[in-house]
Amino acid sequence: MNNGYFAVCLDKTYRDMIKQNATMDVVRSDHITISYKPNDDTFKRLSKLVGTRVNAHVNELRANENIEAFWVESMFYDSYRLSTHEKELLRVDPGAPHITISHKTDIKPSEAGTMFTNPTRQEKKVGYVEGVFKWIEFKKTGDKLWWLKNKNMNTHKRELCLQ
């Protein structure tokens, strides 16, 4: 298992647009997770896509009392205007591809699945976002994961996605 995750890191223009929909304390709005801690086969396959431009179509906003996100309907890479050769990018992990907009302070972003299985708010929202496919490796300090010693474990991941 590899210690990190693959994600489509959204361009600043789209991050800023998504943030405008935030209604909760902790604003995210920066990436679409494709594979979290992938096995070696998945890592090898997805590594070939690092640096690739990706576009994604959003079709819904879903939320509950703890977390809110945009549902990603489809993602494509090698996509050019008037091209029929684009390739679909699929989420490897279980669950729906999404962009976490914001969540309450005590909620982990990994709890996003709850808003898809049991949303209290569901709205059609059609949109389009673009970004770059990246590998985000978790920082390490010695033999222990960096975030075990650092209370703000999301800071490093966010900095890498925002570059």
GULO-417473 format. One record per residue: residue number from 1; residue in one letter; y, z, x of N, C-alpha, C, O, CB in turn. Coordinates in nm, 3 decimals, padded with zeros to 5 digits. Glycine has a CB too. Layout:
<recs>
REC  pos  code       ny       nz       nx      cay      caz      cax       cy       cz       cx       oy       oz       ox      cby      cbz      cbx
REC  NUM     A        Y        Z        X        Y        Z        X        Y        Z        X        Y        Z        X        Y        Z        X
...
</recs>
This chain:
<recs>
REC  pos  code       ny       nz       nx      cay      caz      cax       cy       cz       cx       oy       oz       ox      cby      cbz      cbx
REC    1     M  -00.118   00.000   00.085   00.000   00.000   00.000   00.124   00.000   00.090   00.128   00.067   00.193   00.000   00.123  -00.097
REC    2     N   00.223  -00.075   00.048   00.347  -00.087   00.124   00.454   00.003   00.064   00.461   00.019  -00.058   00.396  -00.234   00.127
REC    3     N   00.535   00.063   00.149   00.629   00.165   00.106   00.768   00.107   00.078   00.859   00.115   00.161   00.639   00.273   00.212
REC    4     G   00.782   00.050  -00.040   00.907  -00.009  -00.082   00.884  -00.089  -00.209   00.784  -00.068  -00.278   00.968  -00.097   00.029
REC    5     Y   00.975  -00.180  -00.238   00.956  -00.262  -00.357   01.028  -00.395  -00.342   01.124  -00.408  -00.266   01.006  -00.189  -00.481
REC    6     F   00.979  -00.495  -00.415   01.043  -00.625  -00.424   01.131  -00.625  -00.548   01.091  -00.576  -00.654   00.938  -00.741  -00.428
REC    7     A   01.250  -00.682  -00.535   01.342  -00.686  -00.649   01.434  -00.807  -00.638   01.459  -00.860  -00.530   01.424  -00.557  -00.657
REC    8     V   01.483  -00.847  -00.753   01.592  -00.944  -00.757   01.718  -00.859  -00.756   01.748  -00.789  -00.853   01.584  -01.040  -00.886
REC    9     C   01.792  -00.864  -00.646   01.917  -00.788  -00.633   02.031  -00.876  -00.686   02.058  -00.983  -00.633   01.943  -00.745  -00.483
REC   10     L   02.094  -00.829  -00.790   02.193  -00.909  -00.861   02.322  -00.926  -00.781   02.365  -00.837  -00.709   02.224  -00.847  -00.995
REC   11     D   02.383  -01.044  -00.797   02.512  -01.072  -00.736   02.618  -00.979  -00.797   02.604  -00.935  -00.911   02.552  -01.221  -00.756
REC   12     K   02.723  -00.950  -00.721   02.827  -00.857  -00.764   02.888  -00.895  -00.899   02.913  -00.807  -00.982   02.936  -00.850  -00.659
REC   13     T   02.913  -01.020  -00.922   02.972  -01.065  -01.049   02.887  -01.018  -01.167   02.941  -00.969  -01.267   02.986  -01.219  -01.051
REC   14     Y   02.757  -01.033  -01.155   02.667  -00.996  -01.265   02.650  -00.845  -01.274   02.638  -00.790  -01.384   02.531  -01.064  -01.248
REC   15     R   02.647  -00.776  -01.160   02.641  -00.629  -01.163   02.761  -00.574  -01.238   02.747  -00.485  -01.322   02.636  -00.571  -01.018
REC   16     D   02.878  -00.628  -01.208   03.000  -00.580  -01.275   02.996  -00.607  -01.425   03.040  -00.523  -01.504   03.123  -00.648  -01.213
REC   17     M   02.944  -00.721  -01.465   02.934  -00.753  -01.608   02.838  -00.656  -01.679   02.867  -00.608  -01.788   02.885  -00.899  -01.628
REC   18     I   02.725  -00.629  -01.616   02.625  -00.541  -01.677   02.677  -00.398  -01.687   02.653  -00.330  -01.786   02.495  -00.544  -01.595
REC   19     K   02.748  -00.353  -01.584   02.802  -00.216  -01.584   02.894  -00.190  -01.704   02.906  -00.076  -01.749   02.878  -00.190  -01.454
REC   20     Q   02.957  -00.293  -01.754   03.047  -00.277  -01.869   02.973  -00.229  -01.993   03.036  -00.180  -02.087   03.118  -00.408  -01.899
REC   21     N   02.841  -00.241  -01.995   02.760  -00.197  -02.109   02.709  -00.054  -02.094   02.645  -00.003  -02.186   02.643  -00.290  -02.127
REC   22     A   02.737   00.010  -01.982   02.686   00.145  -01.956   02.750   00.248  -02.049   02.872   00.249  -02.068   02.711   00.184  -01.811
REC   23     T   02.666   00.333  -02.106   02.715   00.441  -02.192   02.667   00.578  -02.146   02.698   00.679  -02.209   02.671   00.416  -02.335
REC   24     M   02.590   00.582  -02.036   02.534   00.709  -01.990   02.585   00.742  -01.849   02.651   00.660  -01.785   02.380   00.702  -01.990
REC   25     D   02.555   00.863  -01.804   02.612   00.919  -01.680   02.583   00.839  -01.553   02.675   00.811  -01.476   02.560   01.056  -01.661
REC   26     V   02.458   00.802  -01.530   02.418   00.738  -01.404   02.409   00.587  -01.427   02.320   00.540  -01.498   02.282   00.796  -01.352
REC   27     V   02.500   00.513  -01.366   02.506   00.368  -01.384   02.426   00.300  -01.274   02.445   00.329  -01.156   02.654   00.318  -01.385
REC   28     R   02.338   00.209  -01.312   02.255   00.135  -01.216   02.299  -00.011  -01.214   02.386  -00.048  -01.134   02.104   00.146  -01.253
REC   29     S   02.242  -00.093  -01.298   02.288  -00.232  -01.319   02.282  -00.321  -01.196   02.365  -00.412  -01.184   02.426  -00.230  -01.368
REC   30     D   02.187  -00.300  -01.105   02.194  -00.377  -00.982   02.070  -00.460  -00.947   02.078  -00.544  -00.858   02.221  -00.287  -00.872
REC   31     H   01.956  -00.439  -01.014   01.837  -00.514  -00.974   01.733  -00.524  -01.086   01.740  -00.455  -01.188   01.775  -00.449  -00.852
REC   32     I   01.636  -00.613  -01.063   01.519  -00.627  -01.149   01.398  -00.602  -01.059   01.373  -00.680  -00.967   01.512  -00.771  -01.220
REC   33     T   01.324  -00.496  -01.083   01.207  -00.467  -01.000   01.096  -00.565  -01.035   01.065  -00.588  -01.152   01.159  -00.321  -01.020
REC   34     I   01.036  -00.622  -00.931   00.924  -00.715  -00.949   00.792  -00.648  -00.913   00.693  -00.664  -00.984   00.945  -00.842  -00.863
REC   35     S   00.790  -00.574  -00.803   00.667  -00.505  -00.761   00.703  -00.381  -00.681   00.772  -00.389  -00.579   00.577  -00.600  -00.676
REC   36     Y   00.657  -00.265  -00.728   00.684  -00.136  -00.665   00.563  -00.093  -00.584   00.452  -00.084  -00.637   00.721  -00.029  -00.771
REC   37     K   00.582  -00.067  -00.456   00.474  -00.029  -00.364   00.354  -00.123  -00.378   00.244  -00.080  -00.414   00.431   00.117  -00.391
REC   38     P   00.375  -00.251  -00.351   00.269  -00.350  -00.372   00.152  -00.334  -00.274   00.168  -00.282  -00.164   00.325  -00.489  -00.360
REC   39     N   00.034  -00.380  -00.319  -00.080  -00.381  -00.227  -00.057  -00.492  -00.124   00.038  -00.569  -00.137  -00.216  -00.403  -00.305
REC   40     D  -00.143  -00.501  -00.024  -00.123  -00.595   00.086  -00.124  -00.741   00.042  -00.046  -00.822   00.092  -00.228  -00.575   00.191
REC   41     D  -00.212  -00.777  -00.052  -00.217  -00.915  -00.101  -00.088  -00.954  -00.171  -00.033  -01.062  -00.148  -00.336  -00.934  -00.196
REC   42     T  -00.039  -00.867  -00.258   00.086  -00.893  -00.331   00.202  -00.898  -00.233   00.290  -00.984  -00.245   00.111  -00.785  -00.438
REC   43     F   00.203  -00.807  -00.136   00.310  -00.805  -00.036   00.316  -00.938   00.039   00.424  -00.995   00.058   00.291  -00.688   00.062
REC   44     K   00.202  -00.986   00.082   00.196  -01.112   00.157   00.246  -01.229   00.072   00.321  -01.314   00.120   00.051  -01.138   00.205
REC   45     R   00.203  -01.233  -00.053   00.243  -01.342  -00.143   00.393  -01.339  -00.172   00.459  -01.443  -00.166   00.164  -01.334  -00.274
REC   46     L   00.446  -01.221  -00.203   00.588  -01.211  -00.241   00.683  -01.218  -00.121   00.798  -01.256  -00.137   00.611  -01.082  -00.316
REC   47     S   00.635  -01.181  -00.004   00.720  -01.186   00.116   00.774  -01.327   00.142   00.882  -01.343   00.198   00.640  -01.139   00.239
REC   48     K   00.699  -01.427   00.100   00.740  -01.566   00.120   00.865  -01.601   00.039   00.934  -01.699   00.069   00.627  -01.660   00.082
REC   49     L   00.893  -01.521  -00.063   01.008  -01.549  -00.150   01.136  -01.475  -00.110   01.242  -01.501  -00.166   00.974  -01.513  -00.293
REC   50     V   01.127  -01.385  -00.013   01.245  -01.307   00.027   01.357  -01.402   00.071   01.336  -01.493   00.151   01.208  -01.208   00.143
REC   51     G   01.475  -01.378   00.018   01.592  -01.461   00.048   01.613  -01.572  -00.053   01.715  -01.642  -00.048   01.577  -01.520   00.185
REC   52     T   01.519  -01.590  -00.144   01.528  -01.696  -00.245   01.625  -01.657  -00.355   01.628  -01.541  -00.398   01.390  -01.725  -00.305
REC   53     R   01.706  -01.752  -00.401   01.795  -01.730  -00.515   01.712  -01.732  -00.643   01.623  -01.816  -00.660   01.908  -01.838  -00.521
REC   54     V   01.743  -01.639  -00.732   01.670  -01.627  -00.859   01.772  -01.620  -00.972   01.876  -01.556  -00.959   01.577  -01.501  -00.859
REC   55     N   01.741  -01.686  -01.083   01.823  -01.667  -01.203   01.733  -01.610  -01.312   01.613  -01.637  -01.317   01.889  -01.801  -01.249
REC   56     A   01.793  -01.531  -01.398   01.717  -01.464  -01.503   01.793  -01.473  -01.635   01.916  -01.471  -01.640   01.691  -01.316  -01.466
REC   57     H   01.716  -01.483  -01.741   01.773  -01.489  -01.877   01.743  -01.357  -01.948   01.629  -01.313  -01.956   01.715  -01.610  -01.957
REC   58     V   01.848  -01.296  -01.998   01.839  -01.169  -02.070   01.847  -01.200  -02.219   01.928  -01.283  -02.261   01.952  -01.068  -02.025
REC   59     N   01.763  -01.133  -02.300   01.769  -01.163  -02.443   01.783  -01.041  -02.533   01.792  -01.055  -02.655   01.648  -01.236  -02.481
REC   60     E   01.786  -00.921  -02.475   01.793  -00.803  -02.561   01.841  -00.681  -02.483   01.815  -00.669  -02.363   01.656  -00.776  -02.624
REC   61     L   01.909  -00.592  -02.552   01.944  -00.461  -02.499   01.859  -00.361  -02.576   01.857  -00.361  -02.699   02.099  -00.430  -02.512
REC   62     R   01.789  -00.276  -02.501   01.709  -00.171  -02.565   01.747  -00.038  -02.504   01.779  -00.029  -02.385   01.556  -00.198  -02.548
REC   63     A   01.744   00.066  -02.587   01.782   00.198  -02.539   01.716   00.306  -02.623   01.670   00.282  -02.734   01.934   00.215  -02.541
REC   64     N   01.713   00.426  -02.566   01.682   00.546  -02.642   01.783   00.651  -02.600   01.884   00.616  -02.538   01.533   00.594  -02.617
REC   65     E   01.761   00.774  -02.631   01.861   00.877  -02.602   01.877   00.906  -02.452   01.972   00.974  -02.413   01.826   01.004  -02.673
REC   66     N   01.786   00.854  -02.368   01.789   00.886  -02.225   01.824   00.771  -02.132   01.874   00.794  -02.022   01.660   00.939  -02.186
REC   67     I   01.798   00.649  -02.174   01.807   00.536  -02.081   01.833   00.408  -02.158   01.791   00.394  -02.273   01.679   00.524  -01.996
REC   68     E   01.902   00.312  -02.094   01.930   00.183  -02.159   01.913   00.070  -02.058   01.941   00.086  -01.940   02.072   00.181  -02.219
REC   69     A   01.867  -00.045  -02.107   01.841  -00.158  -02.017   01.847  -00.290  -02.092   01.834  -00.295  -02.214   01.706  -00.142  -01.948
REC   70     F   01.866  -00.396  -02.014   01.853  -00.531  -02.066   01.712  -00.579  -02.042   01.657  -00.563  -01.933   01.957  -00.628  -02.001
REC   71     W   01.653  -00.637  -02.144   01.520  -00.696  -02.136   01.535  -00.834  -02.075   01.616  -00.914  -02.121   01.452  -00.702  -02.278
REC   72     V   01.459  -00.863  -01.971   01.465  -00.993  -01.905   01.356  -01.083  -01.965   01.237  -01.056  -01.951   01.447  -00.979  -01.750
REC   73     E   01.399  -01.188  -02.029   01.306  -01.280  -02.096   01.231  -01.369  -01.997   01.111  -01.390  -02.010   01.382  -01.367  -02.197
REC   74     S   01.303  -01.421  -01.897   01.241  -01.510  -01.799   01.322  -01.512  -01.671   01.443  -01.486  -01.671   01.226  -01.652  -01.856
REC   75     M   01.253  -01.545  -01.560   01.318  -01.555  -01.429   01.265  -01.680  -01.359   01.147  -01.713  -01.370   01.293  -01.426  -01.342
REC   76     F   01.354  -01.748  -01.286   01.315  -01.870  -01.216   01.375  -01.874  -01.077   01.483  -01.820  -01.053   01.357  -01.994  -01.296
REC   77     Y   01.304  -01.938  -00.985   01.357  -01.964  -00.851   01.336  -02.111  -00.820   01.266  -02.182  -00.893   01.287  -01.872  -00.743
REC   78     D   01.395  -02.158  -00.712   01.398  -02.302  -00.682   01.451  -02.377  -00.804   01.401  -02.483  -00.840   01.256  -02.354  -00.643
REC   79     S   01.553  -02.319  -00.865   01.608  -02.374  -00.987   01.741  -02.443  -00.956   01.833  -02.381  -00.904   01.628  -02.265  -01.094
REC   80     Y   01.748  -02.569  -00.987   01.870  -02.646  -00.965   01.911  -02.710  -01.097   01.826  -02.736  -01.183   01.851  -02.753  -00.853
REC   81     R   02.036  -02.734  -01.112   02.084  -02.799  -01.235   02.009  -02.930  -01.257   01.985  -03.007  -01.164   02.237  -02.824  -01.228
REC   82     L   01.974  -02.953  -01.381   01.905  -03.076  -01.422   01.772  -03.097  -01.347   01.731  -03.210  -01.323   01.996  -03.196  -01.399
REC   83     S   01.707  -02.987  -01.311   01.580  -02.996  -01.239   01.465  -02.954  -01.330   01.479  -02.864  -01.412   01.584  -02.909  -01.113
REC   84     T   01.353  -03.019  -01.314   01.233  -02.979  -01.386   01.132  -02.916  -01.291   01.015  -02.899  -01.325   01.170  -03.099  -01.459
REC   85     H   01.177  -02.882  -01.171   01.086  -02.830  -01.070   01.102  -02.681  -01.045   01.048  -02.630  -00.947   01.106  -02.904  -00.942
REC   86     E   01.174  -02.611  -01.131   01.192  -02.469  -01.108   01.059  -02.396  -01.126   00.970  -02.442  -01.197   01.299  -02.412  -01.205
REC   87     K   01.048  -02.282  -01.060   00.925  -02.203  -01.062   00.953  -02.069  -01.128   01.053  -02.004  -01.097   00.868  -02.184  -00.919
REC   88     E   00.866  -02.028  -01.217   00.885  -01.902  -01.286   00.844  -01.785  -01.198   00.740  -01.789  -01.132   00.806  -01.900  -01.417
REC   89     L   00.926  -01.681  -01.198   00.898  -01.558  -01.126   00.855  -01.455  -01.229   00.926  -01.432  -01.327   01.022  -01.508  -01.043
REC   90     L   00.739  -01.395  -01.208   00.688  -01.296  -01.302   00.685  -01.158  -01.238   00.666  -01.144  -01.117   00.547  -01.335  -01.351
REC   91     R   00.706  -01.058  -01.319   00.693  -00.919  -01.272   00.546  -00.894  -01.243   00.459  -00.932  -01.322   00.749  -00.817  -01.379
REC   92     V   00.517  -00.830  -01.131   00.379  -00.801  -01.092   00.333  -00.670  -01.155   00.219  -00.659  -01.200   00.366  -00.794  -00.938
REC   93     D   00.419  -00.571  -01.158   00.384  -00.439  -01.211   00.370  -00.444  -01.362   00.425  -00.532  -01.427   00.488  -00.335  -01.170
REC   94     P   00.296  -00.348  -01.418   00.288  -00.338  -01.565   00.428  -00.311  -01.623   00.514  -00.255  -01.555   00.189  -00.226  -01.608
REC   95     G   00.447  -00.349  -01.744   00.576  -00.325  -01.810   00.662  -00.449  -01.809   00.636  -00.545  -01.737   00.648  -00.211  -01.745
REC   96     A   00.764  -00.443  -01.887   00.854  -00.557  -01.904   00.957  -00.563  -01.792   01.005  -00.459  -01.747   00.924  -00.550  -02.039
REC   97     P   00.991  -00.684  -01.746   01.102  -00.694  -01.651   01.232  -00.655  -01.721   01.254  -00.693  -01.836   01.112  -00.839  -01.591
REC   98     H   01.315  -00.581  -01.653   01.438  -00.531  -01.715   01.541  -00.498  -01.608   01.510  -00.488  -01.489   01.409  -00.406  -01.803
REC   99     I   01.663  -00.480  -01.653   01.772  -00.434  -01.568   01.818  -00.300  -01.627   01.876  -00.297  -01.736   01.892  -00.539  -01.560
REC  100     T   01.791  -00.192  -01.557   01.837  -00.062  -01.607   01.990  -00.062  -01.599   02.048  -00.083  -01.492   01.775   00.057  -01.524
REC  101     I   02.053  -00.037  -01.713   02.199  -00.034  -01.719   02.248   00.104  -01.675   02.327   00.117  -01.582   02.251  -00.068  -01.862
REC  102     S   02.200   00.206  -01.745   02.238   00.344  -01.712   02.138   00.439  -01.774   02.060   00.402  -01.862   02.383   00.376  -01.760
REC  103     H   02.143   00.565  -01.727   02.054   00.667  -01.782   02.119   00.803  -01.767   02.216   00.819  -01.694   01.915   00.664  -01.712
REC  104     K   02.065   00.901  -01.837   02.116   01.038  -01.826   02.082   01.092  -01.688   01.992   01.043  -01.620   02.056   01.128  -01.937
REC  105     T   02.155   01.192  -01.647   02.144   01.248  -01.513   02.003   01.294  -01.477   01.958   01.268  -01.365   02.238   01.363  -01.499
REC  106     D   01.933   01.360  -01.566   01.802   01.417  -01.533   01.686   01.321  -01.554   01.570   01.362  -01.542   01.780   01.539  -01.616
REC  107     I   01.712   01.197  -01.584   01.607   01.099  -01.612   01.586   01.010  -01.491   01.682   00.968  -01.426   01.643   01.013  -01.737
REC  108     K   01.461   00.981  -01.460   01.428   00.889  -01.351   01.427   00.746  -01.405   01.380   00.723  -01.516   01.291   00.926  -01.285
REC  109     P   01.478   00.650  -01.327   01.475   00.511  -01.373   01.334   00.462  -01.405   01.317   00.370  -01.485   01.537   00.421  -01.268
REC  110     S   01.233   00.523  -01.344   01.095   00.483  -01.372   01.054   00.511  -01.516   00.951   00.463  -01.562   01.000   00.554  -01.277
REC  111     E   01.134   00.588  -01.588   01.106   00.618  -01.728   01.159   00.509  -01.821   01.162   00.526  -01.943   01.167   00.752  -01.766
REC  112     A   01.200   00.398  -01.763   01.255   00.288  -01.843   01.157   00.237  -01.947   01.199   00.191  -02.054   01.297   00.174  -01.753
REC  113     G   01.030   00.244  -01.919   00.930   00.194  -02.012   00.939   00.258  -02.150   00.902   00.195  -02.249   00.794   00.217  -01.957
REC  114     T   00.986   00.381  -02.157   00.995   00.450  -02.286   01.090   00.380  -02.381   01.071   00.385  -02.503   01.038   00.593  -02.266
REC  115     M   01.192   00.315  -02.328   01.287   00.251  -02.419   01.232   00.121  -02.475   01.280   00.071  -02.577   01.420   00.224  -02.348
REC  116     F   01.131   00.065  -02.408   01.071  -00.058  -02.459   00.962  -00.029  -02.562   00.945  -00.105  -02.657   01.014  -00.139  -02.346
REC  117     T   00.889   00.082  -02.543   00.784   00.116  -02.637   00.838   00.193  -02.757   00.779   00.187  -02.865   00.677   00.198  -02.567
REC  118     N   00.947   00.265  -02.740   01.001   00.346  -02.848   01.154   00.344  -02.847   01.216   00.448  -02.829   00.950   00.490  -02.838
REC  119     P   01.215   00.225  -02.864   01.362   00.220  -02.860   01.424   00.277  -02.987   01.371   00.261  -03.097   01.409   00.075  -02.840
REC  120     T   01.537   00.344  -02.971   01.613   00.389  -03.087   01.729   00.293  -03.114   01.792   00.297  -03.219   01.665   00.533  -03.066
REC  121     R   01.755   00.207  -03.016   01.860   00.105  -03.029   01.805  -00.026  -02.973   01.750  -00.031  -02.863   01.993   00.148  -02.952
REC  122     Q   01.820  -00.131  -03.051   01.769  -00.261  -03.011   01.865  -00.368  -03.064   01.884  -00.382  -03.185   01.622  -00.285  -03.064
REC  123     E   01.925  -00.444  -02.971   02.023  -00.546  -03.009   01.993  -00.677  -02.937   01.955  -00.677  -02.821   02.166  -00.500  -02.978
REC  124     K   02.011  -00.786  -03.007   02.001  -00.916  -02.940   02.124  -00.932  -02.852   02.237  -00.920  -02.899   01.989  -01.034  -03.045
REC  125     K   02.101  -00.959  -02.726   02.209  -00.983  -02.629   02.160  -01.095  -02.539   02.069  -01.075  -02.459   02.245  -00.853  -02.545
REC  126     V   02.218  -01.209  -02.551   02.177  -01.323  -02.471   02.268  -01.333  -02.350   02.390  -01.325  -02.362   02.179  -01.454  -02.554
REC  127     G   02.208  -01.351  -02.233   02.288  -01.361  -02.112   02.210  -01.422  -01.998   02.092  -01.455  -02.010   02.339  -01.226  -02.073
REC  128     Y   02.278  -01.436  -01.887   02.224  -01.501  -01.769   02.274  -01.426  -01.647   02.393  -01.393  -01.640   02.263  -01.653  -01.763
REC  129     V   02.186  -01.398  -01.552   02.225  -01.331  -01.428   02.162  -01.404  -01.310   02.062  -01.475  -01.325   02.184  -01.181  -01.430
REC  130     E   02.220  -01.385  -01.192   02.166  -01.444  -01.070   02.163  -01.339  -00.960   02.239  -01.243  -00.961   02.250  -01.566  -01.026
REC  131     G   02.071  -01.361  -00.866   02.062  -01.269  -00.753   01.971  -01.325  -00.646   01.930  -01.441  -00.651   02.012  -01.134  -00.798
REC  132     V   01.941  -01.241  -00.549   01.857  -01.279  -00.434   01.733  -01.190  -00.434   01.741  -01.070  -00.455   01.937  -01.265  -00.300
REC  133     F   01.619  -01.251  -00.409   01.492  -01.179  -00.401   01.486  -01.105  -00.267   01.501  -01.166  -00.162   01.371  -01.276  -00.418
REC  134     K   01.463  -00.972  -00.273   01.463  -00.891  -00.151   01.346  -00.792  -00.149   01.291  -00.756  -00.252   01.595  -00.815  -00.138
REC  135     W   01.311  -00.751  -00.028   01.219  -00.640  -00.005   01.304  -00.520   00.030   01.383  -00.526   00.125   01.113  -00.673   00.109
REC  136     I   01.291  -00.412  -00.044   01.365  -00.289  -00.020   01.265  -00.186   00.030   01.182  -00.136  -00.046   01.440  -00.238  -00.150
REC  137     E   01.273  -00.154   00.159   01.179  -00.058   00.216   01.240   00.081   00.210   01.358   00.099   00.239   01.143  -00.095   00.363
REC  138     F   01.159   00.180   00.171   01.207   00.316   00.168   01.227   00.366   00.310   01.145   00.339   00.397   01.110   00.407   00.091
REC  139     K   01.335   00.439   00.332   01.363   00.496   00.465   01.260   00.601   00.498   01.207   00.668   00.409   01.505   00.557   00.470
REC  140     K   01.232   00.616   00.625   01.139   00.720   00.671   01.209   00.804   00.777   01.291   00.753   00.854   01.008   00.657   00.728
REC  141     T   01.176   00.931   00.781   01.221   01.020   00.887   01.094   01.078   00.948   01.028   01.161   00.885   01.319   01.133   00.834
REC  142     G   01.060   01.037   01.066   00.935   01.082   01.127   00.818   01.033   01.043   00.811   00.916   01.008   00.932   01.236   01.141
REC  143     D   00.728   01.122   01.012   00.611   01.087   00.933   00.635   01.105   00.784   00.552   01.063   00.702   00.493   01.168   00.977
REC  144     K   00.745   01.167   00.748   00.770   01.194   00.606   00.871   01.096   00.551   00.958   01.048   00.623   00.819   01.338   00.586
REC  145     L   00.858   01.067   00.424   00.954   00.979   00.360   01.093   01.042   00.363   01.110   01.161   00.341   00.912   00.948   00.215
REC  146     W   01.190   00.958   00.391   01.329   01.004   00.399   01.373   01.072   00.270   01.441   01.174   00.275   01.421   00.887   00.429
REC  147     W   01.335   01.016   00.157   01.387   01.069   00.031   01.326   01.203  -00.007   01.377   01.269  -00.098   01.363   00.972  -00.078
REC  148     L   01.217   01.246   00.060   01.165   01.379   00.032   01.261   01.486   00.084   01.266   01.597   00.032   01.026   01.396   00.095
REC  149     K   01.338   01.450   00.187   01.433   01.545   00.245   01.575   01.523   00.193   01.662   01.608   00.214   01.432   01.533   00.397
REC  150     N   01.597   01.412   00.126   01.731   01.378   00.081   01.735   01.382  -00.071   01.660   01.309  -00.136   01.774   01.238   00.134
REC  151     K   01.819   01.464  -00.127   01.821   01.481  -00.272   01.866   01.356  -00.346   01.832   01.337  -00.463   01.912   01.595  -00.308
REC  152     N   01.943   01.269  -00.280   01.988   01.147  -00.346   01.904   01.029  -00.297   01.952   00.946  -00.221   02.139   01.122  -00.321
REC  153     M   01.780   01.024  -00.342   01.688   00.923  -00.292   01.727   00.781  -00.330   01.683   00.686  -00.264   01.550   00.951  -00.341
REC  154     N   01.806   00.764  -00.432   01.843   00.630  -00.475   01.954   00.567  -00.392   01.974   00.446  -00.398   01.884   00.633  -00.619
REC  155     T   02.026   00.646  -00.314   02.139   00.595  -00.238   02.097   00.483  -00.144   02.159   00.377  -00.144   02.204   00.707  -00.159
REC  156     H   01.995   00.505  -00.064   01.951   00.405   00.034   01.907   00.277  -00.037   01.945   00.167   00.005   01.835   00.460   00.120
REC  157     K   01.828   00.289  -00.142   01.780   00.172  -00.215   01.899   00.093  -00.270   01.901  -00.029  -00.261   01.685   00.214  -00.328
REC  158     R   01.994   00.160  -00.326   02.110   00.093  -00.386   02.191   00.021  -00.279   02.236  -00.091  -00.300   02.199   00.194  -00.460
REC  159     E   02.211   00.087  -00.163   02.289   00.024  -00.056   02.224  -00.106  -00.012   02.294  -00.205   00.010   02.303   00.119   00.063
REC  160     L   02.093  -00.109   00.000   02.024  -00.230   00.042   02.036  -00.339  -00.063   02.051  -00.457  -00.029   01.878  -00.201   00.070
REC  161     C   02.030  -00.303  -00.188   02.038  -00.402  -00.295   02.181  -00.455  -00.310   02.201  -00.568  -00.355   01.990  -00.343  -00.427
REC  162     L   02.278  -00.375  -00.273   02.418  -00.416  -00.290   02.470  -00.497  -00.174   02.583  -00.546  -00.179   02.506  -00.295  -00.310
REC  163     Q   02.392  -00.514  -00.067   02.438  -00.590   00.048   02.434  -00.739   00.020   02.469  -00.820   00.106   02.353  -00.559   00.170
</recs>
